[in-house]
Amino acid sequence: MTYPRIIAHRCGGALAPENTLAGLRIAARLGCRGVEFDAMPCADGVPVVIHDATLERTTDGSGSVIGRRATELARLDAGLRHHPAFAGEPLPLLDDALALCARLGLWANVEIKPAAGSDEAEAGRTVARHAARTGANVLLSSFSERALRAAAEVAPDVPRALLVGAVIGDWHERMAAVGAIALHADAALISPQQVGELRSAGVIVACYTVNDRAEGERLLAAGARALFTDRPDLWSPSEM
């Protein structure tokens, strides 16, 4: 799979309300070719685009995502907490985010984000089904290996990546178990030497979350295929 070099973290990074359609539009205007965002099923099984299992940090709502139905969540303001200019920005459904990615020509890394205490496998299946029927260019990732295995069962043709913090000794076995084509690792916990070793082993490595250009250049020079960043504005469109 061809990875964009610079991927806007949580849609638009620090330049827009995270995990919103506004973020996708801003990322596209900046020249980004790829974006990353989180998807979590809510009470009625509809996947919505949000990182946290609770609503307080990014919306004007309260309580848990899995405690609300999609119609309730759609009425929340997901923009005001970022900046008053984004007041009224809705919390999007995964289908709407993927449809906009298709229209804007954005590659999308959808992180499957099961809420704590929920069925990880069902979250993987649900998100994968929605990803498989979109016209967008999608890759699924997750820290949850159960979610990735379940995603593979229902959407085997949608590529998958394993999310990790530090790269530990059993990475190869874990990737193989979920059919992952890539490893997404914490930039703060991986050295350029490790990146180079993984690349030599034929592994696609993408690093998150890189908000310093010099650090990003070191990782790319070492062999990282892509960087997730909150600051896509640090790179020019021709570099993305």
N, C-alpha and C positions, 0 to 999 in steps of 0.2 A: 504494500500500500504506500502511496505517496503522501508523506506528511508535509503540511505547511511548516516552514522553518520557525515562524513566530506565531504563537496561538494565544488569543486573548482569553485570559482566565475569567471564568464566570461571566461570559459574554463580552463585556467591554472593559474588564479590568477596573481600575480605579477611576476611570473617566466617565462612568455611568452607573446607575443603580445595578447592583449585581443580579445576574440571572433574570434579565428583563429583555423585552423586545427592543427597547430603546438602546440597550447595550449592543445588541446585534447590529443595529443600524449604524451606531457610532463606529463599531469595529470595522464595518464594511467601508465607511467613509474614510477611515484612516488607511485603508489599503490592506487590511488583514485578509488573509485567505482562509484562515481557520479560527474557530472559536471552541471554547470548552464551557459546558454548563452541567448542572446537576439535575437529576430527575428522581422524584420520589412519589410513589402512589399515595393518594389521599384516602379518605374513608370509603369512597365508593369505587376505589380501584383505578381511578383516572390519574395518570402521572402528571404532576405539575413540576415546574422548574423552580427549584428552591434548594438551598444547601442545608439549612438547619432543620432539625425535626420540630422546632417550635417557631412561632411566627414573629415574636417580639423584635428581634434584632433588625429585620429587613422590611417589615410591613407595619401597618397601623393596627394589625390584629393581635390576638393573644391566644395562647393555648397551642395544642399540637396540630401538626399538619394532618396526621392520620385521624384526628378527631373531627375534621371538617370535610364536607363534601365539596366537589369541584365548583359547583355553582356559588357556594359561600366564599371560597377562596378567590374566585374571579372578581369579587366585589372589593377586595382589599387593595389598599394603596401600597405599592411596592417601590415607589420612587421618592416619596417625600423625605424619608430618613436620609437619603443620599444628598438631596439638595431640593429647595423649593421649586426650582425650575422643572423638576420631574414629577411634581405632584400630580396624582391621578394615574400614574403609570401602573397598569395592572400586573398582578402575579400571573405569569402565563401558563397555559397548558403546554405540555410537551409537544403535542401535535401542532400548535400554533408556532412554537419556536422552530420546529423542524421545517414547517412550511415556509417560514420567512427565510431560513437558511437556504432552502432550495431556490427561492426567488432571488436572493442576493448572491448566490453562487458560493456560499460559505461551506467549507468542510466543517463538520461538527463532531467533536468528541463529547459524547453524552456519558457522564458518570452516573452509574446506577447507585442511588443513595438510599438504601433501606433504612427506615426509621428504627431506632432502638426498640427492641421488643416485637418488631413486625416480622413477617415471614420473608426472609432474605431471598429464598428461591422464587417465591411468587413475585417479589419486586423485580427480580431479574427477568422472569418470563414476561411480565406486563410491559416493562420498558422496552424489551427486545421486540415484542410484537408491534408496538407503535413505531419503533425505529425501522423495522423491516418494510413497513407499508408506505414509508415516506419517499419522496423523490430526492431527498437530500443525500449527500455523501457522508455517511455516518460511521463512526467507530464507537464501540461501547467499552467503557472501562469501569473498574470497581476495585475497592479494597476487599470486597466480599467475594471469596472464591465460590461460595454456594450460589450467589447471584449470577456470576459469570457462567458457571456450569449450566444453570437453568436457562440462561439466555441462549446458550449454544443449542439447547434442545429444541427451542421453538424458532430460532432464527440463525441457523448454522452459517448462513452466507454473510451475516453482518460481522465484520472483524471485531476482535476483542483485544484489550490490553489489560495487563495486571498492574494494579496500583500498589506500590510499596513505599515504606519509609526508607529505611536503610536496605541496601542490597545484601542479603545474607546468603549463606551457603547453599540453600535449597531452591534458589530462584529458578533453576532450570526445570526441576521437577514440578514446581508450582505453576509455571507457565504452561508446561505440557498438559497438566491436569485440567486446565481450563481452556486449552486451545488458543492461548494468547499469541498474537503475532508481535507484541511489543511489551516493553517494561517501562512503566512511568515511575520515576524515582524522585525522591525529595532531593533537590539540589543542595540543601544544607547538609545532607548525609551521604553524599556520593562524591568521590574525588575524581578529578580528571583522569587519573590513572585507571580507576575502576571503569569509567566510561569507555576508555580506550580498550580495556580488556574485554568488555562486553561486546563492543563493536567488532573486535577481532574474532569473537566467538559467533558472529553473525546475528547478534541481537539488536533490534531497533530499540534505542533508548531515547526517551523524552524526559526532560527534567522540569520539575515544578518547585516553587513559584519564583521565577528569576526576575527581580526588579532592578537589577544593576547591570548595565550594559557590559562592563568589563568582565563580570562573572559569567555572563551569557557567552561572551566571545571565547572565554577559556573553555567552557563546556562544549561549545560547537567545534572548536579547534580540536578538542580531544576525541570527537566522534559522535556527540549527541546529535540525533536527527532533528530534534525540535525542542523548543523552550515554551513553557507556559508562563505568561507574564501578566501582571496587573498594569504594566506600563508599555503597551504596544507602541505608544508615541515615541519611545526611545529608538525605534527602528524606522527606517524609511520604507515606503511601499515596495521599492525594488529589492529590499533585503528580506522581505517576508515570504 
